[in-house]
Each structure stands twice: as C-alpha cells, then as structure tokens.
Amino acid sequence: MNTERLIVTPPPHLSDPQTVAHAMRDVIISLLPVTLTSVYFYRLNALFLIAVCVATAVISDVVIRRVMGKSPTIRDGSAVVTGLLVALCFSPTGAWSWWTAALATFIGIAVAKEMMGGLGFNHFNPALFGRASVIVLAPLFVLLNPEFSELAVRFPMPDAISTATPMALLKQGTLGTAYYRLFVANAGGALAETSALAVILGGLYLYRRGHICWRIPVSVVGTVMVLTGLLGRDPVVHALAGGLLFGGVFMATDWVTSPVTKKGKILFGTGIGVVVVIFRLFLGPVEGVAFGILIMNGFVPSIDAVTRRLRFGETPAAATPVKQPVAAAVPVKQPLTSSSK
C-alpha cells in the first residue's frame, strides 16, 4: 500500500526567485544611461532634481502607508523608481521645476499608487499621473493664488538656465533634421530627452532581462512615424525628439498598467501613438506622451478582455457576453427565509 501523502496547496504552484526588489533594481540599472547623460549635461541641476524627487517619493511612501495603517515598502525599491522616473520627466532648466517635480512625485505616490490599492493594484502609471496632474493643476493654482507663482522667484533651481526644448523647436518648425544630435546627445527639454541612444540602451537591458517585450515600444514609435509621415512631417525627428522613446520604453511598458496579451500590447501602443500625434500636430503646447499613456491605461481592462485567449473548448460566440434585457437583468426580490439570511 502506498503511504505517500499528497500535499494540496493553493495556487500559484510555480515560483520564481525573482522578486519585486530584483525587478526594481533592474529598472534602476536600465535608467543609468539616460541619468548619467543628463547629469553630464546639467551637472548640479540634474543631481538636485533627482535627489528631491527620490527623497520625496521615499518620504511620501513611508508617511502615506503609516497613515493608512500599512507597513512601509521602501525596501522593494518601487518608491525610488517612481521618484527617479518623475525626475527624468522634468526639465532642470525651469525656474520652478524642483518643487513642481516634488509635488508630482507626492501625487504619484499618494494618489496614483497607494490610494488605488498599492503596488500592483494601481490603474495608472504613478510617475505619469503625477506629471500630468501638475500640468493640469499648476495654471489653476496660479489663477486662484497669485502668490503661487512667486515661488519661482523665491526658490529657483540652482544656477537655472533657459534653453529652447527640441519639442518647442519642432512645433515652431525650426528644428531641422539634426538626426545625429537628437539620437546621441541633445541638451534641452526634460532629463529623459537628452539622448535617444541612452534610452534605447536602457530598453535593451530591460528586454534582455525579460522585463519588457518589443511590442509596445515598437507599436508606439511605429505608429507615430507612420502617421507623421503620412501627414507630411519628418517621421525620424518625431521619433527621436521629445519623450516618445522614453515613454514608449519605460512608461508604457509598466507591468501593472499595460495589457497582458500580445495583441493587446500592440493595440495599446498603437492607441498611444495616435494620441501623441494628435497632441503634437493639432494641440499644444503639451507634447502628449504622458496623456496618451494615461488615456490608454484606462482602456487596459477592456483591451485585455477583447484580446484574451479563449479557454480550451470555448468558442468566440461563448466568449462574447450577451447583453440581457433590462427586465431580465433586474433580480426578483425573494421572500426572506432561513436559508436566505
């Protein structure tokens, strides 16, 4: 008689030595090329901005989780990654970048991450949510409180300088076709826009480590190039200028806020590219990468539902939910019995 006992445990039954901390460490490593390039160009300005955002992210994570009665999770590195991503989305040459970046970091950690359930449950990319919130709220703050704009004078960036950004020149039609400068090293704009080559190197590292796939970045950039080419614009300049590459590689591929299916990833990236082109060519002055990713984040559950694989034996007709009549959908109230308590 076989005396061996079966051990029954709840799923998942497959485990992986990779942890959240390991994944976040890889993201930080992948961000080193663009971070070091921006520090080379902006020196103290870039270091100061990065330090402010990372410190704000860590402090916000600890404080918010304590207030919510949860243990801090700063050891997994997710707060550091969010702070670094927010810093790279800002320009260090603006007079009031550092405190708006700090505000964006706080909003990203407190609202987009923790108040939506914490790491793994957020519906929107925290870094971009904070960045977009500042873009939307800053004019309102100035309108309601004129003293708000005086912070730019009282607390400027150290040795702040001013320069035309590549996207500003692109909208004005004066950028030209400086492919080499845009690809290798180009000062002006956000920290993440200093070098397309640095972004690509970081993306290749994430791809090699298995953290991202090629479908989202390629569909984002490819859609922008195709549409701008059809509309008579330079597709190469639109691909290299601004934060398109950085957004497509590091933001749109966020594990939590992007689709899980292969077809869904392509559809997701295509939608982002369409929104970016609309913003760049027909709206302004905002570039649109952040808003494009956030808008498509909201459609991720629907995209996954439409593009999911069918279960074994399931037909497409069975997978499509049938809309029930209103009368049939309303439950009938049953009399209260002992079994219904």
C-alpha positions, 0 to 999 in steps of 0.5 A: 500500500502506498503511504505517500501523502499528497500535499494540496496547496493553493495556487500559484504552484510555480515560483520564481526567485525573482522578486519585486526588489530584483525587478526594481533594481533592474529598472534602476540599472536600465535608467543609468544611461539616460541619468548619467547623460543628463547629469553630464549635461546639467551637472548640479541641476540634474543631481538636485532634481533627482535627489528631491524627487527620490527623497520625496517619493521615499518620504511620501511612501513611508508617511502615506502607508503609516497613515493608512495603517500599512507597513512601509515598502521602501525596501522593494525599491518601487518608491525610488523608481517612481521618484527617479522616473518623475525626475527624468520627466522634468526639465532642470532648466525651469525656474520652478521645476524642483518643487513642481517635480516634488509635488508630482512625485507626492501625487504619484505616490499618494494618489496614483499608487497607494490610494488605488490599492498599492503596488500592483493594484494601481490603474495608472502609471504613478510617475505619469499621473503625477506629471500630468496632474501638475500640468493640469493643476499648476495654471489653476493654482496660479489663477486662484493664488497669485502668490503661487507663482512667486515661488519661482522667484523665491526658490529657483533651481540652482544656477537655472538656465533657459534653453529652447526644448527640441519639442518647442523647436519642432512645433515652431518648425525650426528644428531641422533634421539634426538626426545625429544630435537628437539620437546621441546627445541633445541638451534641452527639454526634460532629463529623459530627452537628452539622448535617444541612444541612452534610452534605447540602451536602457530598453535593451537591458530591460528586454534582455532581462525579460522585463519588457517585450518589443511590442509596445515600444515598437507599436508606439514609435511605429505608429507615430512615424507612420502617421507623421509621415503620412501627414507630411512631417519628418517621421525620424525627428518625431521619433527621436525628439521629445519623450516618445522613446522614453515613454514608449520604453519605460512608461508604457511598458509598466507591468501593472498598467499595460495589457497582458496579451500580445495583441493587446500590447500592440493595440495599446501602443498603437492607441498611444501613438495616435494620441501623441500625434494628435497632441503634437500636430493639432494641440499644444503646447503639451507634447502628449506622451504622458496623456496618451499613456494615461488615456490608454491605461484606462482602456487596459481592462477592456483591451485585455478582455477583447484580446484574451485567449479563449479557454480550451473548448470555448468558442468566440460566440461563448466568449462574447457576453450577451447583453440581457434585457433590462427586465431580465437583468433586474433580480426578483426580490425573494421572500426572506427565509432561513436559508436566505439570511 
